[in-house]
Amino acid sequence: MSTIKPNFNPNNVNSEPLITEARAPKQGEIWLFIDSQTFGGIETHVLELAQGLISESNQYSGSVRVVLLTKFVPEAIIVEKLNTLNILFSYLSDLASCSADSSRNSATQLKRAVQHYQPKLIHAHGYKASLVSKLIKLPPRLNNTKQITTYHAGETPTGKVWLYDWLDRYSSFLSDQSLVVSEKIKTKVPSKTHQLNNFVKVPTRLSNSPPSSPSHVGFVGRLSHEKAPDRFIALAKQFPEVQFELFGDGPEMEALVKAQPDNVTFHGHQTNMDDVWSQIDLLIIPSRFEGLPMAALEAMIRGIPVLATSVGNLPQLIEHQVNGFLAHTEAELEQFLSLWMSLTSEQRDSFKSNAIETVKNQYSPQAVVPKLLEIYQLDR
């Protein structure tokens, strides 16, 4: 629905595309650039950012476009969500008038697209999109398009991804601005950075938060070492009367299933988070390493308190025993889950109200997007 089909000769850089689609790109847009095959925290952030830019600044209505680096088969999950939310998007190969299997590399495609459409700014998310987009800053410069990267990953990757992550961070000097979502990530980027909170939109009907019951606790995220789903399973063994709902997939799935007690249900990877939140009364984030997980914000804005390890920027989000709980050890995770279970209905409702107010006041588009627009510094 939102992609374009330009009709011009790709071998002639001076030929003009004959674009007739109403949602086709125009000059001077903001491009949110991402390489997305699965759906996780970065994809959620990009969707929230697109909606926030459009809703919080009328001057950018119709000028914000998500640009997808790769055209996957089957189609990436984010495409359906972009269509549902009516967010403009295009594939890079379409913007460059290249077929998806073209021999033109991504950097060449982006330079071609930038040369023709002259976006005001490219805001990249994820190391692939970041590395490709920073190449437009190298000579010869085609125009004055700004390039910004947001660094999301707090953990240190392994294997080939480690090299790409290293290259991305140590090429940060090429960007006009570098943004980070946590203090830990800030220390890993050698160039000057701006720290901005992740944010989520406020649901129109907050009254749909879960009933005041402590009996269902949840884990939402990748089943990997840094997210510590093994700690979630260990907690389940200590609380057989509580239902533990685990949403996600990842490399530790097989080992976790083998250790699974009867009160743990594996739900696998999720594409509709609204269905997830309706099944959770308390979110547990037992991570060993973390930035500021979108799952925490999404839960809290719906009135679901968070019990988390004190890592990354979670201590800035969670006020202990006011809107959630912060644990420094696995023993404290157990201690504070027990405390949550012992609270009265009125006490739990207080936690839920405080969680909602925290996100509304500090982690909503209304709180964060104006600061981001100052960083963009786009003259219109």
Contacts in CASP RR format, 6 or more apart in sequence:
PFRMAT RR
TARGET T0000
AUTHOR 0000-0000-0000
METHOD contacts of the structure
MODEL  1
MSTIKPNFNPNNVNSEPLITEARAPKQGEIWLFIDSQTFGGIETHVLELA
QGLISESNQYSGSVRVVLLTKFVPEAIIVEKLNTLNILFSYLSDLASCSA
DSSRNSATQLKRAVQHYQPKLIHAHGYKASLVSKLIKLPPRLNNTKQITT
YHAGETPTGKVWLYDWLDRYSSFLSDQSLVVSEKIKTKVPSKTHQLNNFV
KVPTRLSNSPPSSPSHVGFVGRLSHEKAPDRFIALAKQFPEVQFELFGDG
PEMEALVKAQPDNVTFHGHQTNMDDVWSQIDLLIIPSRFEGLPMAALEAM
IRGIPVLATSVGNLPQLIEHQVNGFLAHTEAELEQFLSLWMSLTSEQRDS
FKSNAIETVKNQYSPQAVVPKLLEIYQLDR
1 23 0 8 1.000
1 83 0 8 1.000
2 23 0 8 1.000
2 82 0 8 1.000
2 83 0 8 1.000
2 87 0 8 1.000
2 88 0 8 1.000
2 89 0 8 1.000
2 90 0 8 1.000
3 89 0 8 1.000
3 90 0 8 1.000
3 91 0 8 1.000
3 94 0 8 1.000
4 19 0 8 1.000
4 21 0 8 1.000
4 23 0 8 1.000
4 24 0 8 1.000
4 25 0 8 1.000
4 90 0 8 1.000
4 94 0 8 1.000
4 95 0 8 1.000
5 19 0 8 1.000
5 21 0 8 1.000
5 94 0 8 1.000
6 17 0 8 1.000
6 18 0 8 1.000
6 19 0 8 1.000
6 94 0 8 1.000
6 95 0 8 1.000
6 97 0 8 1.000
7 17 0 8 1.000
7 18 0 8 1.000
7 19 0 8 1.000
8 15 0 8 1.000
8 16 0 8 1.000
8 17 0 8 1.000
8 18 0 8 1.000
8 97 0 8 1.000
9 15 0 8 1.000
10 96 0 8 1.000
10 97 0 8 1.000
10 98 0 8 1.000
10 102 0 8 1.000
13 112 0 8 1.000
13 115 0 8 1.000
17 97 0 8 1.000
17 116 0 8 1.000
19 25 0 8 1.000
23 88 0 8 1.000
25 65 0 8 1.000
25 88 0 8 1.000
25 90 0 8 1.000
25 95 0 8 1.000
25 117 0 8 1.000
26 63 0 8 1.000
26 117 0 8 1.000
27 117 0 8 1.000
27 118 0 8 1.000
27 119 0 8 1.000
28 63 0 8 1.000
28 117 0 8 1.000
28 118 0 8 1.000
28 119 0 8 1.000
28 120 0 8 1.000
29 62 0 8 1.000
29 63 0 8 1.000
29 64 0 8 1.000
29 65 0 8 1.000
29 117 0 8 1.000
29 119 0 8 1.000
29 120 0 8 1.000
30 53 0 8 1.000
30 60 0 8 1.000
30 63 0 8 1.000
30 64 0 8 1.000
30 65 0 8 1.000
30 119 0 8 1.000
30 120 0 8 1.000
30 121 0 8 1.000
30 123 0 8 1.000
30 376 0 8 1.000
30 378 0 8 1.000
31 65 0 8 1.000
31 66 0 8 1.000
31 67 0 8 1.000
31 119 0 8 1.000
31 121 0 8 1.000
31 122 0 8 1.000
31 123 0 8 1.000
32 46 0 8 1.000
32 49 0 8 1.000
32 50 0 8 1.000
32 64 0 8 1.000
32 65 0 8 1.000
32 66 0 8 1.000
32 67 0 8 1.000
32 123 0 8 1.000
32 125 0 8 1.000
33 67 0 8 1.000
33 69 0 8 1.000
33 122 0 8 1.000
33 123 0 8 1.000
33 124 0 8 1.000
33 125 0 8 1.000
33 129 0 8 1.000
33 132 0 8 1.000
33 133 0 8 1.000
34 42 0 8 1.000
34 43 0 8 1.000
34 46 0 8 1.000
34 66 0 8 1.000
34 67 0 8 1.000
34 68 0 8 1.000
34 69 0 8 1.000
34 78 0 8 1.000
34 124 0 8 1.000
34 125 0 8 1.000
34 126 0 8 1.000
34 129 0 8 1.000
35 68 0 8 1.000
35 69 0 8 1.000
35 70 0 8 1.000
35 126 0 8 1.000
35 128 0 8 1.000
35 129 0 8 1.000
36 42 0 8 1.000
36 43 0 8 1.000
36 46 0 8 1.000
36 68 0 8 1.000
36 69 0 8 1.000
36 76 0 8 1.000
36 77 0 8 1.000
36 78 0 8 1.000
37 70 0 8 1.000
37 72 0 8 1.000
37 76 0 8 1.000
38 76 0 8 1.000
38 77 0 8 1.000
38 269 0 8 1.000
39 76 0 8 1.000
39 77 0 8 1.000
39 78 0 8 1.000
39 81 0 8 1.000
39 269 0 8 1.000
39 271 0 8 1.000
40 221 0 8 1.000
40 222 0 8 1.000
40 294 0 8 1.000
41 152 0 8 1.000
41 293 0 8 1.000
41 294 0 8 1.000
41 295 0 8 1.000
42 125 0 8 1.000
42 126 0 8 1.000
42 152 0 8 1.000
43 77 0 8 1.000
43 78 0 8 1.000
43 81 0 8 1.000
44 200 0 8 1.000
44 294 0 8 1.000
44 298 0 8 1.000
45 125 0 8 1.000
45 150 0 8 1.000
45 152 0 8 1.000
45 181 0 8 1.000
45 198 0 8 1.000
45 294 0 8 1.000
46 66 0 8 1.000
46 78 0 8 1.000
46 125 0 8 1.000
47 78 0 8 1.000
47 81 0 8 1.000
47 82 0 8 1.000
47 85 0 8 1.000
47 87 0 8 1.000
48 198 0 8 1.000
48 199 0 8 1.000
48 200 0 8 1.000
48 201 0 8 1.000
48 294 0 8 1.000
48 365 0 8 1.000
49 123 0 8 1.000
49 372 0 8 1.000
50 64 0 8 1.000
50 66 0 8 1.000
50 85 0 8 1.000
50 87 0 8 1.000
51 85 0 8 1.000
51 87 0 8 1.000
51 201 0 8 1.000
51 365 0 8 1.000
52 199 0 8 1.000
52 201 0 8 1.000
52 365 0 8 1.000
52 369 0 8 1.000
53 60 0 8 1.000
53 64 0 8 1.000
53 369 0 8 1.000
53 372 0 8 1.000
53 373 0 8 1.000
54 60 0 8 1.000
54 61 0 8 1.000
54 62 0 8 1.000
54 64 0 8 1.000
54 87 0 8 1.000
55 201 0 8 1.000
55 365 0 8 1.000
56 365 0 8 1.000
56 366 0 8 1.000
56 369 0 8 1.000
56 370 0 8 1.000
57 369 0 8 1.000
57 373 0 8 1.000
59 380 0 8 1.000
62 88 0 8 1.000
64 87 0 8 1.000
64 88 0 8 1.000
65 88 0 8 1.000
65 89 0 8 1.000
65 90 0 8 1.000
65 119 0 8 1.000
66 78 0 8 1.000
66 82 0 8 1.000
66 87 0 8 1.000
66 88 0 8 1.000
66 89 0 8 1.000
66 90 0 8 1.000
67 89 0 8 1.000
67 90 0 8 1.000
67 91 0 8 1.000
67 92 0 8 1.000
67 95 0 8 1.000
67 113 0 8 1.000
67 122 0 8 1.000
68 76 0 8 1.000
68 78 0 8 1.000
68 79 0 8 1.000
68 89 0 8 1.000
68 90 0 8 1.000
68 91 0 8 1.000
68 92 0 8 1.000
69 92 0 8 1.000
69 106 0 8 1.000
69 128 0 8 1.000
69 129 0 8 1.000
69 132 0 8 1.000
70 76 0 8 1.000
70 91 0 8 1.000
70 92 0 8 1.000
70 106 0 8 1.000
71 91 0 8 1.000
71 93 0 8 1.000
71 100 0 8 1.000
77 271 0 8 1.000
79 89 0 8 1.000
80 271 0 8 1.000
82 89 0 8 1.000
91 100 0 8 1.000
92 106 0 8 1.000
92 109 0 8 1.000
92 110 0 8 1.000
92 113 0 8 1.000
93 99 0 8 1.000
93 100 0 8 1.000
93 102 0 8 1.000
93 109 0 8 1.000
95 109 0 8 1.000
95 112 0 8 1.000
95 113 0 8 1.000
95 116 0 8 1.000
95 117 0 8 1.000
96 104 0 8 1.000
96 108 0 8 1.000
96 109 0 8 1.000
96 110 0 8 1.000
96 112 0 8 1.000
96 113 0 8 1.000
97 112 0 8 1.000
98 104 0 8 1.000
98 109 0 8 1.000
98 112 0 8 1.000
102 109 0 8 1.000
104 112 0 8 1.000
106 132 0 8 1.000
107 132 0 8 1.000
107 135 0 8 1.000
110 122 0 8 1.000
110 132 0 8 1.000
110 133 0 8 1.000
110 135 0 8 1.000
110 136 0 8 1.000
111 135 0 8 1.000
111 136 0 8 1.000
111 142 0 8 1.000
114 122 0 8 1.000
114 136 0 8 1.000
114 142 0 8 1.000
114 143 0 8 1.000
114 145 0 8 1.000
115 142 0 8 1.000
115 143 0 8 1.000
118 143 0 8 1.000
118 145 0 8 1.000
119 145 0 8 1.000
120 145 0 8 1.000
120 146 0 8 1.000
120 378 0 8 1.000
121 145 0 8 1.000
121 146 0 8 1.000
121 147 0 8 1.000
121 148 0 8 1.000
121 376 0 8 1.000
121 378 0 8 1.000
122 133 0 8 1.000
122 136 0 8 1.000
122 145 0 8 1.000
122 146 0 8 1.000
122 147 0 8 1.000
122 148 0 8 1.000
123 148 0 8 1.000
123 149 0 8 1.000
123 150 0 8 1.000
124 130 0 8 1.000
124 132 0 8 1.000
124 133 0 8 1.000
124 134 0 8 1.000
124 147 0 8 1.000
124 148 0 8 1.000
124 149 0 8 1.000
124 150 0 8 1.000
125 149 0 8 1.000
125 150 0 8 1.000
125 152 0 8 1.000
126 149 0 8 1.000
126 150 0 8 1.000
126 152 0 8 1.000
126 153 0 8 1.000
126 168 0 8 1.000
127 153 0 8 1.000
127 161 0 8 1.000
127 164 0 8 1.000
127 165 0 8 1.000
127 167 0 8 1.000
127 168 0 8 1.000
128 164 0 8 1.000
130 149 0 8 1.000
130 151 0 8 1.000
130 168 0 8 1.000
131 164 0 8 1.000
131 167 0 8 1.000
131 168 0 8 1.000
131 171 0 8 1.000
133 147 0 8 1.000
133 149 0 8 1.000
134 147 0 8 1.000
134 149 0 8 1.000
134 171 0 8 1.000
134 174 0 8 1.000
134 175 0 8 1.000
136 142 0 8 1.000
136 145 0 8 1.000
136 147 0 8 1.000
137 147 0 8 1.000
137 174 0 8 1.000
137 175 0 8 1.000
137 176 0 8 1.000
138 174 0 8 1.000
146 176 0 8 1.000
146 177 0 8 1.000
146 376 0 8 1.000
146 378 0 8 1.000
147 174 0 8 1.000
147 175 0 8 1.000
147 176 0 8 1.000
148 175 0 8 1.000
148 176 0 8 1.000
148 177 0 8 1.000
148 178 0 8 1.000
148 179 0 8 1.000
148 375 0 8 1.000
148 376 0 8 1.000
149 168 0 8 1.000
149 172 0 8 1.000
149 175 0 8 1.000
149 177 0 8 1.000
149 178 0 8 1.000
149 179 0 8 1.000
150 179 0 8 1.000
150 180 0 8 1.000
150 181 0 8 1.000
151 168 0 8 1.000
151 169 0 8 1.000
151 172 0 8 1.000
151 178 0 8 1.000
151 179 0 8 1.000
151 180 0 8 1.000
151 181 0 8 1.000
151 185 0 8 1.000
151 188 0 8 1.000
151 189 0 8 1.000
151 193 0 8 1.000
152 181 0 8 1.000
152 185 0 8 1.000
152 291 0 8 1.000
153 165 0 8 1.000
153 185 0 8 1.000
154 182 0 8 1.000
154 184 0 8 1.000
154 185 0 8 1.000
154 188 0 8 1.000
154 289 0 8 1.000
154 290 0 8 1.000
154 291 0 8 1.000
154 312 0 8 1.000
155 226 0 8 1.000
155 289 0 8 1.000
156 162 0 8 1.000
156 165 0 8 1.000
157 164 0 8 1.000
157 165 0 8 1.000
169 188 0 8 1.000
169 189 0 8 1.000
169 190 0 8 1.000
170 190 0 8 1.000
172 178 0 8 1.000
172 189 0 8 1.000
172 190 0 8 1.000
172 191 0 8 1.000
172 193 0 8 1.000
173 190 0 8 1.000
173 191 0 8 1.000
175 191 0 8 1.000
177 194 0 8 1.000
177 375 0 8 1.000
178 189 0 8 1.000
178 191 0 8 1.000
178 192 0 8 1.000
178 193 0 8 1.000
178 194 0 8 1.000
179 193 0 8 1.000
179 194 0 8 1.000
179 195 0 8 1.000
179 196 0 8 1.000
179 372 0 8 1.000
179 375 0 8 1.000
180 186 0 8 1.000
180 189 0 8 1.000
180 193 0 8 1.000
180 194 0 8 1.000
180 195 0 8 1.000
180 196 0 8 1.000
181 195 0 8 1.000
181 196 0 8 1.000
181 197 0 8 1.000
181 198 0 8 1.000
181 291 0 8 1.000
181 292 0 8 1.000
181 313 0 8 1.000
182 195 0 8 1.000
182 290 0 8 1.000
182 291 0 8 1.000
182 292 0 8 1.000
182 312 0 8 1.000
182 313 0 8 1.000
183 195 0 8 1.000
183 312 0 8 1.000
183 313 0 8 1.000
184 289 0 8 1.000
184 290 0 8 1.000
184 291 0 8 1.000
184 312 0 8 1.000
184 313 0 8 1.000
185 291 0 8 1.000
186 193 0 8 1.000
186 195 0 8 1.000
194 375 0 8 1.000
196 368 0 8 1.000
196 371 0 8 1.000
196 372 0 8 1.000
196 375 0 8 1.000
197 292 0 8 1.000
197 362 0 8 1.000
197 363 0 8 1.000
197 367 0 8 1.000
197 368 0 8 1.000
198 292 0 8 1.000
198 294 0 8 1.000
198 297 0 8 1.000
198 363 0 8 1.000
198 368 0 8 1.000
199 297 0 8 1.000
199 363 0 8 1.000
199 364 0 8 1.000
199 365 0 8 1.000
199 367 0 8 1.000
199 368 0 8 1.000
199 369 0 8 1.000
200 294 0 8 1.000
200 297 0 8 1.000
200 298 0 8 1.000
200 301 0 8 1.000
200 359 0 8 1.000
200 363 0 8 1.000
200 364 0 8 1.000
201 364 0 8 1.000
201 365 0 8 1.000
202 301 0 8 1.000
202 359 0 8 1.000
202 360 0 8 1.000
202 364 0 8 1.000
203 301 0 8 1.000
203 302 0 8 1.000
206 301 0 8 1.000
206 302 0 8 1.000
206 303 0 8 1.000
206 356 0 8 1.000
208 278 0 8 1.000
208 302 0 8 1.000
209 302 0 8 1.000
209 303 0 8 1.000
209 304 0 8 1.000
209 352 0 8 1.000
209 356 0 8 1.000
210 216 0 8 1.000
210 277 0 8 1.000
210 278 0 8 1.000
210 279 0 8 1.000
210 280 0 8 1.000
210 281 0 8 1.000
210 302 0 8 1.000
210 303 0 8 1.000
210 304 0 8 1.000
211 281 0 8 1.000
212 345 0 8 1.000
212 348 0 8 1.000
212 349 0 8 1.000
212 352 0 8 1.000
213 281 0 8 1.000
214 242 0 8 1.000
214 281 0 8 1.000
214 282 0 8 1.000
214 340 0 8 1.000
214 341 0 8 1.000
214 343 0 8 1.000
214 348 0 8 1.000
215 241 0 8 1.000
215 242 0 8 1.000
215 243 0 8 1.000
215 281 0 8 1.000
216 242 0 8 1.000
216 243 0 8 1.000
216 245 0 8 1.000
216 279 0 8 1.000
216 280 0 8 1.000
216 281 0 8 1.000
216 282 0 8 1.000
217 235 0 8 1.000
217 242 0 8 1.000
217 243 0 8 1.000
217 244 0 8 1.000
217 245 0 8 1.000
217 280 0 8 1.000
217 281 0 8 1.000
217 282 0 8 1.000
217 283 0 8 1.000
217 284 0 8 1.000
217 307 0 8 1.000
217 337 0 8 1.000
218 232 0 8 1.000
218 244 0 8 1.000
218 245 0 8 1.000
218 246 0 8 1.000
218 247 0 8 1.000
218 279 0 8 1.000
218 280 0 8 1.000
218 282 0 8 1.000
218 283 0 8 1.000
218 284 0 8 1.000
219 229 0 8 1.000
219 232 0 8 1.000
219 244 0 8 1.000
219 245 0 8 1.000
219 246 0 8 1.000
219 247 0 8 1.000
219 248 0 8 1.000
219 283 0 8 1.000
219 284 0 8 1.000
219 285 0 8 1.000
219 286 0 8 1.000
220 247 0 8 1.000
220 248 0 8 1.000
220 270 0 8 1.000
220 273 0 8 1.000
220 276 0 8 1.000
220 280 0 8 1.000
220 283 0 8 1.000
220 295 0 8 1.000
220 299 0 8 1.000
221 227 0 8 1.000
221 229 0 8 1.000
221 247 0 8 1.000
221 248 0 8 1.000
221 293 0 8 1.000
221 295 0 8 1.000
222 248 0 8 1.000
222 249 0 8 1.000
222 250 0 8 1.000
223 229 0 8 1.000
223 246 0 8 1.000
223 248 0 8 1.000
223 249 0 8 1.000
223 250 0 8 1.000
223 251 0 8 1.000
223 252 0 8 1.000
223 253 0 8 1.000
223 256 0 8 1.000
224 250 0 8 1.000
224 251 0 8 1.000
224 252 0 8 1.000
225 252 0 8 1.000
225 288 0 8 1.000
226 287 0 8 1.000
226 288 0 8 1.000
226 289 0 8 1.000
226 290 0 8 1.000
227 286 0 8 1.000
227 287 0 8 1.000
227 288 0 8 1.000
228 286 0 8 1.000
228 287 0 8 1.000
228 288 0 8 1.000
228 309 0 8 1.000
229 246 0 8 1.000
229 252 0 8 1.000
229 256 0 8 1.000
229 286 0 8 1.000
230 252 0 8 1.000
230 255 0 8 1.000
230 256 0 8 1.000
230 259 0 8 1.000
231 286 0 8 1.000
231 330 0 8 1.000
231 333 0 8 1.000
232 244 0 8 1.000
232 246 0 8 1.000
232 284 0 8 1.000
232 286 0 8 1.000
233 244 0 8 1.000
233 256 0 8 1.000
233 259 0 8 1.000
233 260 0 8 1.000
233 261 0 8 1.000
233 264 0 8 1.000
234 330 0 8 1.000
235 244 0 8 1.000
235 284 0 8 1.000
235 286 0 8 1.000
235 333 0 8 1.000
235 334 0 8 1.000
235 337 0 8 1.000
236 242 0 8 1.000
236 244 0 8 1.000
236 261 0 8 1.000
236 263 0 8 1.000
236 264 0 8 1.000
237 261 0 8 1.000
238 334 0 8 1.000
239 263 0 8 1.000
239 337 0 8 1.000
239 338 0 8 1.000
239 341 0 8 1.000
240 261 0 8 1.000
240 262 0 8 1.000
240 263 0 8 1.000
241 263 0 8 1.000
242 263 0 8 1.000
242 337 0 8 1.000
242 341 0 8 1.000
243 263 0 8 1.000
243 265 0 8 1.000
244 263 0 8 1.000
244 264 0 8 1.000
244 265 0 8 1.000
245 265 0 8 1.000
245 267 0 8 1.000
245 279 0 8 1.000
245 280 0 8 1.000
246 256 0 8 1.000
246 264 0 8 1.000
246 265 0 8 1.000
246 266 0 8 1.000
246 267 0 8 1.000
246 268 0 8 1.000
247 267 0 8 1.000
247 268 0 8 1.000
247 269 0 8 1.000
247 270 0 8 1.000
247 276 0 8 1.000
248 267 0 8 1.000
248 268 0 8 1.000
248 269 0 8 1.000
248 270 0 8 1.000
249 268 0 8 1.000
249 269 0 8 1.000
253 266 0 8 1.000
256 266 0 8 1.000
257 266 0 8 1.000
260 266 0 8 1.000
267 276 0 8 1.000
270 276 0 8 1.000
273 298 0 8 1.000
277 298 0 8 1.000
277 299 0 8 1.000
277 302 0 8 1.000
277 304 0 8 1.000
280 299 0 8 1.000
280 304 0 8 1.000
281 304 0 8 1.000
282 304 0 8 1.000
282 305 0 8 1.000
282 306 0 8 1.000
282 307 0 8 1.000
282 337 0 8 1.000
282 340 0 8 1.000
283 295 0 8 1.000
283 296 0 8 1.000
283 299 0 8 1.000
283 304 0 8 1.000
283 305 0 8 1.000
283 306 0 8 1.000
283 307 0 8 1.000
284 306 0 8 1.000
284 307 0 8 1.000
284 308 0 8 1.000
284 333 0 8 1.000
284 337 0 8 1.000
285 293 0 8 1.000
285 295 0 8 1.000
285 296 0 8 1.000
285 306 0 8 1.000
285 307 0 8 1.000
285 308 0 8 1.000
285 309 0 8 1.000
285 314 0 8 1.000
286 308 0 8 1.000
286 309 0 8 1.000
286 327 0 8 1.000
286 330 0 8 1.000
286 333 0 8 1.000
287 293 0 8 1.000
287 308 0 8 1.000
287 309 0 8 1.000
287 311 0 8 1.000
288 309 0 8 1.000
288 311 0 8 1.000
289 311 0 8 1.000
289 312 0 8 1.000
290 308 0 8 1.000
290 309 0 8 1.000
290 311 0 8 1.000
290 312 0 8 1.000
290 313 0 8 1.000
290 314 0 8 1.000
291 311 0 8 1.000
291 312 0 8 1.000
291 313 0 8 1.000
291 314 0 8 1.000
292 312 0 8 1.000
292 313 0 8 1.000
292 314 0 8 1.000
292 316 0 8 1.000
292 317 0 8 1.000
293 314 0 8 1.000
296 306 0 8 1.000
296 308 0 8 1.000
296 314 0 8 1.000
296 317 0 8 1.000
296 318 0 8 1.000
297 317 0 8 1.000
297 359 0 8 1.000
297 363 0 8 1.000
299 305 0 8 1.000
299 306 0 8 1.000
299 355 0 8 1.000
300 306 0 8 1.000
300 317 0 8 1.000
300 323 0 8 1.000
300 355 0 8 1.000
300 356 0 8 1.000
300 358 0 8 1.000
300 359 0 8 1.000
301 355 0 8 1.000
301 356 0 8 1.000
301 359 0 8 1.000
301 360 0 8 1.000
301 363 0 8 1.000
301 364 0 8 1.000
302 356 0 8 1.000
303 352 0 8 1.000
303 353 0 8 1.000
303 355 0 8 1.000
303 356 0 8 1.000
304 352 0 8 1.000
304 355 0 8 1.000
305 323 0 8 1.000
305 324 0 8 1.000
305 325 0 8 1.000
305 340 0 8 1.000
305 348 0 8 1.000
305 351 0 8 1.000
305 352 0 8 1.000
305 355 0 8 1.000
306 314 0 8 1.000
306 317 0 8 1.000
306 318 0 8 1.000
306 324 0 8 1.000
306 325 0 8 1.000
306 355 0 8 1.000
307 324 0 8 1.000
307 325 0 8 1.000
307 327 0 8 1.000
307 333 0 8 1.000
307 336 0 8 1.000
307 337 0 8 1.000
307 340 0 8 1.000
308 314 0 8 1.000
308 318 0 8 1.000
308 325 0 8 1.000
308 326 0 8 1.000
308 327 0 8 1.000
309 326 0 8 1.000
309 327 0 8 1.000
309 328 0 8 1.000
309 333 0 8 1.000
310 326 0 8 1.000
310 327 0 8 1.000
310 328 0 8 1.000
314 326 0 8 1.000
315 326 0 8 1.000
317 358 0 8 1.000
317 362 0 8 1.000
317 363 0 8 1.000
318 324 0 8 1.000
318 325 0 8 1.000
318 326 0 8 1.000
319 354 0 8 1.000
319 358 0 8 1.000
320 326 0 8 1.000
321 339 0 8 1.000
322 351 0 8 1.000
322 354 0 8 1.000
323 351 0 8 1.000
323 354 0 8 1.000
323 355 0 8 1.000
323 357 0 8 1.000
323 358 0 8 1.000
324 351 0 8 1.000
324 354 0 8 1.000
324 355 0 8 1.000
325 336 0 8 1.000
325 339 0 8 1.000
325 340 0 8 1.000
327 333 0 8 1.000
327 335 0 8 1.000
327 336 0 8 1.000
340 348 0 8 1.000
343 351 0 8 1.000
360 366 0 8 1.000
360 367 0 8 1.000
361 367 0 8 1.000
END
